[in-house]
Amino acid sequence: MSDEKEFTGELGLESVRMADGECVMELGIEPWHLSRARRIHGGVYFTMLDTVMGRAIISKLPAGKGCATIDAHINYFRPAQEGRIRAVGECIRITRRTAYAEGTLLDEAGNMLARSSGTFFLTESLEQADRERV
């Protein structure tokens, strides 16, 4: 089921699991996900990985708390053109103010398409006021 009213839902991301420091989401590749080179756009990969990393962290926080990306890095390994892809995010470490997560993007055959890591600022709520983001 997609998160229909959020950006991720508009993109077509479907939540599979979010618990215990892990988040899994899938995407059925559509023609509008592709770049001019007829491969899934790198921004789609990045969005999926950033989302599963953040949600993996949120799954470890007390209810109502959130996080915001401070820094994220991605390595692209293989292009995808059709089928379904799966992003898996794992919360690696949480400190008092920040958290670190890693993500992996796989195709239907289990081939690694991309890998990511990110640092996130912990917030008092899921929706942050402008002042809190500073």
FIVEX-777125 format. One record per residue (C-alpha): x, y, z. Coordinates in nm, 3 decimals. Example, Ala and Ser with C-alpha at 12.3 -4.5 7.8 and 13.67 -1.06 7.14 Angstrom:
% residues 2
ATOM,1.230,-0.450,0.780 .
ATOM,1.367,-0.106,0.714 .
END
This chain:
% residues 134
ATOM,0.000,0.000,0.000 .
ATOM,0.140,0.340,-0.091 .
ATOM,0.150,0.647,0.131 .
ATOM,-0.108,0.809,-0.096 .
ATOM,-0.099,1.171,0.022 .
ATOM,0.277,1.204,0.064 .
ATOM,0.553,1.255,-0.191 .
ATOM,0.652,0.889,-0.155 .
ATOM,0.297,0.784,-0.240 .
ATOM,0.290,1.007,-0.545 .
ATOM,0.613,0.841,-0.655 .
ATOM,0.451,0.499,-0.609 .
ATOM,0.652,0.371,-0.312 .
ATOM,0.479,0.095,-0.118 .
ATOM,0.551,0.025,0.249 .
ATOM,0.626,-0.340,0.317 .
ATOM,0.757,-0.325,0.676 .
ATOM,0.872,-0.068,0.930 .
ATOM,0.974,-0.202,1.272 .
ATOM,1.267,-0.263,1.504 .
ATOM,1.513,-0.039,1.322 .
ATOM,1.434,-0.166,0.974 .
ATOM,1.219,-0.032,0.692 .
ATOM,1.140,-0.203,0.362 .
ATOM,0.966,-0.035,0.068 .
ATOM,0.904,-0.144,-0.289 .
ATOM,0.836,0.026,-0.619 .
ATOM,0.688,-0.105,-0.942 .
ATOM,0.884,0.074,-1.214 .
ATOM,0.665,0.283,-1.444 .
ATOM,0.771,0.463,-1.766 .
ATOM,0.766,0.801,-1.588 .
ATOM,1.032,0.677,-1.340 .
ATOM,1.280,0.651,-1.628 .
ATOM,1.538,0.903,-1.743 .
ATOM,1.604,0.992,-2.106 .
ATOM,1.852,0.703,-2.108 .
ATOM,1.550,0.470,-2.043 .
ATOM,1.679,0.371,-1.698 .
ATOM,1.521,0.448,-1.364 .
ATOM,1.623,0.802,-1.269 .
ATOM,1.892,0.829,-0.999 .
ATOM,1.665,1.061,-0.802 .
ATOM,1.415,0.776,-0.761 .
ATOM,1.693,0.554,-0.619 .
ATOM,1.800,0.832,-0.384 .
ATOM,1.444,0.906,-0.269 .
ATOM,1.379,0.542,-0.190 .
ATOM,1.701,0.504,0.007 .
ATOM,1.663,0.831,0.199 .
ATOM,1.306,0.733,0.288 .
ATOM,1.385,0.383,0.416 .
ATOM,1.684,0.507,0.617 .
ATOM,1.476,0.779,0.784 .
ATOM,1.186,0.547,0.855 .
ATOM,1.419,0.281,0.996 .
ATOM,1.540,0.541,1.246 .
ATOM,1.186,0.657,1.325 .
ATOM,1.089,0.296,1.400 .
ATOM,1.343,0.299,1.688 .
ATOM,1.232,0.634,1.835 .
ATOM,0.954,0.699,2.089 .
ATOM,0.613,0.756,1.928 .
ATOM,0.575,1.101,1.774 .
ATOM,0.950,1.171,1.743 .
ATOM,1.110,1.221,1.403 .
ATOM,1.429,1.286,1.214 .
ATOM,1.563,1.496,0.928 .
ATOM,1.846,1.414,0.689 .
ATOM,2.169,1.601,0.763 .
ATOM,2.392,1.417,0.517 .
ATOM,2.340,1.127,0.278 .
ATOM,2.569,0.943,0.041 .
ATOM,2.478,0.699,-0.235 .
ATOM,2.676,0.465,-0.458 .
ATOM,2.501,0.361,-0.780 .
ATOM,2.596,0.013,-0.905 .
ATOM,2.342,-0.103,-1.165 .
ATOM,2.057,0.053,-1.361 .
ATOM,1.704,-0.085,-1.352 .
ATOM,1.457,-0.050,-1.638 .
ATOM,1.156,-0.262,-1.549 .
ATOM,0.999,-0.480,-1.284 .
ATOM,1.001,-0.409,-0.911 .
ATOM,1.279,-0.280,-0.689 .
ATOM,1.310,-0.308,-0.309 .
ATOM,1.480,-0.068,-0.068 .
ATOM,1.588,-0.187,0.276 .
ATOM,1.694,0.062,0.542 .
ATOM,1.862,-0.022,0.872 .
ATOM,1.917,0.203,1.172 .
ATOM,2.277,0.143,1.277 .
ATOM,2.324,0.385,1.568 .
ATOM,2.127,0.646,1.761 .
ATOM,2.290,0.906,1.986 .
ATOM,2.128,1.182,2.189 .
ATOM,2.088,1.420,1.889 .
ATOM,2.167,1.223,1.573 .
ATOM,2.129,0.881,1.414 .
ATOM,2.314,0.690,1.142 .
ATOM,2.149,0.451,0.895 .
ATOM,2.236,0.249,0.588 .
ATOM,2.026,0.141,0.292 .
ATOM,2.040,-0.110,0.010 .
ATOM,1.842,-0.112,-0.314 .
ATOM,1.781,-0.447,-0.485 .
ATOM,1.615,-0.568,-0.803 .
ATOM,1.381,-0.868,-0.821 .
ATOM,1.673,-1.106,-0.870 .
ATOM,1.847,-0.976,-0.557 .
ATOM,2.114,-0.780,-0.747 .
ATOM,2.237,-0.474,-0.557 .
ATOM,2.146,-0.161,-0.750 .
ATOM,2.268,0.101,-0.502 .
ATOM,2.391,0.142,-0.145 .
ATOM,2.357,0.444,0.083 .
ATOM,2.443,0.580,0.424 .
ATOM,2.310,0.882,0.605 .
ATOM,2.323,1.091,0.920 .
ATOM,1.997,1.226,1.058 .
ATOM,1.913,1.496,1.314 .
ATOM,1.660,1.374,1.573 .
ATOM,1.353,1.595,1.612 .
ATOM,1.087,1.633,1.878 .
ATOM,0.808,1.559,1.630 .
ATOM,0.748,1.403,1.291 .
ATOM,0.651,1.742,1.147 .
ATOM,0.916,2.003,1.222 .
ATOM,0.864,2.375,1.243 .
ATOM,1.117,2.586,1.051 .
ATOM,1.284,2.690,1.376 .
ATOM,1.348,2.328,1.482 .
ATOM,1.532,2.250,1.160 .
ATOM,1.808,2.501,1.235 .
END
